[in-house]
Amino acid sequence: MDKKETNVGYVMIRVTRRQYSEALKLQVCKEHIEEGTGLLALVKKYNLTTHSLINGWLRKYGYLPSPTIARLYRVTNMLIGFAKITSKFVKCQG
């Protein structure tokens, strides 16, 4: 573990950065995808600092798309939904 001390104002804060092995990262990802174990349960089981670590690992190993692709997917679905609503509205008008 890397340790770093930072002086913030008058208080000294010790920051500890955990490093996880590739095997653990893959195990957590597979357990989430294949067994459906929730992120919070995995955080508690493996004593991780936050669930966002798992999301990063899922992206790294190709289980999730990159944030840019995910955003494009959401926008595309939103536009498709809007087009469906608009077409229904136009049919009701005409």
C-alpha beads as a LAMMPS data file, in Angstrom:
LAMMPS data file: protein, C-alpha beads

94 atoms
93 bonds

1 atom types
1 bond types

-500.0 500.0 xlo xhi
-500.0 500.0 ylo yhi
-500.0 500.0 zlo zhi

Masses

1 110.0

Atoms # bond

1 1 1 0.000 0.000 0.000
2 1 1 1.208 3.448 -0.879
3 1 1 1.026 5.955 1.949
4 1 1 1.182 9.683 1.511
5 1 1 0.777 12.460 4.039
6 1 1 -0.821 15.701 2.948
7 1 1 -0.944 18.940 4.890
8 1 1 -4.399 20.476 4.430
9 1 1 -4.637 23.699 6.425
10 1 1 -3.668 22.834 9.973
11 1 1 -4.655 19.160 9.807
12 1 1 -2.337 16.401 8.634
13 1 1 -4.229 13.781 6.612
14 1 1 -2.781 10.379 5.800
15 1 1 -3.952 9.013 2.463
16 1 1 -3.645 5.287 1.851
17 1 1 -3.982 3.960 -1.669
18 1 1 -4.864 0.296 -1.962
19 1 1 -3.665 -1.799 -4.846
20 1 1 -5.580 -4.877 -5.947
21 1 1 -4.192 -7.825 -7.903
22 1 1 -5.376 -8.574 -11.431
23 1 1 -6.660 -11.951 -10.213
24 1 1 -8.875 -10.287 -7.595
25 1 1 -10.190 -7.758 -10.105
26 1 1 -11.112 -10.519 -12.552
27 1 1 -12.679 -12.626 -9.779
28 1 1 -14.868 -9.711 -8.658
29 1 1 -15.932 -8.954 -12.251
30 1 1 -16.781 -12.578 -13.012
31 1 1 -18.702 -12.951 -9.764
32 1 1 -20.763 -9.865 -10.591
33 1 1 -21.463 -10.836 -14.207
34 1 1 -21.840 -14.624 -13.968
35 1 1 -23.399 -15.019 -10.515
36 1 1 -25.251 -11.695 -10.388
37 1 1 -23.731 -10.650 -7.066
38 1 1 -24.522 -6.996 -6.336
39 1 1 -21.853 -4.327 -6.198
40 1 1 -22.440 -3.500 -2.523
41 1 1 -22.197 -7.175 -1.558
42 1 1 -18.888 -7.461 -3.447
43 1 1 -17.532 -4.304 -1.793
44 1 1 -18.270 -5.796 1.615
45 1 1 -17.085 -9.317 0.751
46 1 1 -13.702 -8.212 -0.625
47 1 1 -13.294 -5.163 1.647
48 1 1 -13.096 -2.738 -1.283
49 1 1 -13.184 1.018 -0.802
50 1 1 -16.078 1.796 -3.174
51 1 1 -18.331 0.237 -5.807
52 1 1 -16.981 2.585 -8.474
53 1 1 -13.788 0.507 -8.470
54 1 1 -15.798 -2.442 -9.744
55 1 1 -17.384 -0.332 -12.488
56 1 1 -13.905 0.709 -13.614
57 1 1 -12.738 -2.907 -13.649
58 1 1 -15.838 -3.976 -15.595
59 1 1 -15.013 -1.357 -18.239
60 1 1 -11.312 -2.315 -18.237
61 1 1 -12.075 -5.984 -18.917
62 1 1 -14.776 -5.287 -21.521
63 1 1 -17.856 -6.189 -19.479
64 1 1 -19.193 -2.600 -19.767
65 1 1 -18.840 -0.070 -22.572
66 1 1 -16.737 3.036 -22.082
67 1 1 -18.581 6.048 -20.582
68 1 1 -18.661 7.751 -23.993
69 1 1 -20.277 4.755 -25.698
70 1 1 -22.735 4.343 -22.815
71 1 1 -23.694 8.016 -23.075
72 1 1 -24.248 7.703 -26.846
73 1 1 -26.387 4.617 -26.250
74 1 1 -28.553 6.491 -23.709
75 1 1 -28.951 9.516 -25.999
76 1 1 -29.844 7.299 -28.968
77 1 1 -32.491 5.463 -26.932
78 1 1 -33.844 8.783 -25.677
79 1 1 -34.134 10.097 -29.244
80 1 1 -35.811 6.896 -30.434
81 1 1 -38.311 7.183 -27.577
82 1 1 -38.924 10.842 -28.416
83 1 1 -39.484 9.948 -32.072
84 1 1 -42.058 7.308 -31.091
85 1 1 -43.920 9.764 -28.870
86 1 1 -43.808 12.452 -31.570
87 1 1 -45.088 10.082 -34.245
88 1 1 -48.024 9.084 -32.002
89 1 1 -48.781 12.750 -31.397
90 1 1 -48.698 13.510 -35.131
91 1 1 -51.044 10.570 -35.845
92 1 1 -53.496 11.883 -33.234
93 1 1 -53.437 15.332 -34.823
94 1 1 -53.911 14.209 -38.397

Bonds

1 1 1 2
2 1 2 3
3 1 3 4
4 1 4 5
5 1 5 6
6 1 6 7
7 1 7 8
8 1 8 9
9 1 9 10
10 1 10 11
11 1 11 12
12 1 12 13
13 1 13 14
14 1 14 15
15 1 15 16
16 1 16 17
17 1 17 18
18 1 18 19
19 1 19 20
20 1 20 21
21 1 21 22
22 1 22 23
23 1 23 24
24 1 24 25
25 1 25 26
26 1 26 27
27 1 27 28
28 1 28 29
29 1 29 30
30 1 30 31
31 1 31 32
32 1 32 33
33 1 33 34
34 1 34 35
35 1 35 36
36 1 36 37
37 1 37 38
38 1 38 39
39 1 39 40
40 1 40 41
41 1 41 42
42 1 42 43
43 1 43 44
44 1 44 45
45 1 45 46
46 1 46 47
47 1 47 48
48 1 48 49
49 1 49 50
50 1 50 51
51 1 51 52
52 1 52 53
53 1 53 54
54 1 54 55
55 1 55 56
56 1 56 57
57 1 57 58
58 1 58 59
59 1 59 60
60 1 60 61
61 1 61 62
62 1 62 63
63 1 63 64
64 1 64 65
65 1 65 66
66 1 66 67
67 1 67 68
68 1 68 69
69 1 69 70
70 1 70 71
71 1 71 72
72 1 72 73
73 1 73 74
74 1 74 75
75 1 75 76
76 1 76 77
77 1 77 78
78 1 78 79
79 1 79 80
80 1 80 81
81 1 81 82
82 1 82 83
83 1 83 84
84 1 84 85
85 1 85 86
86 1 86 87
87 1 87 88
88 1 88 89
89 1 89 90
90 1 90 91
91 1 91 92
92 1 92 93
93 1 93 94
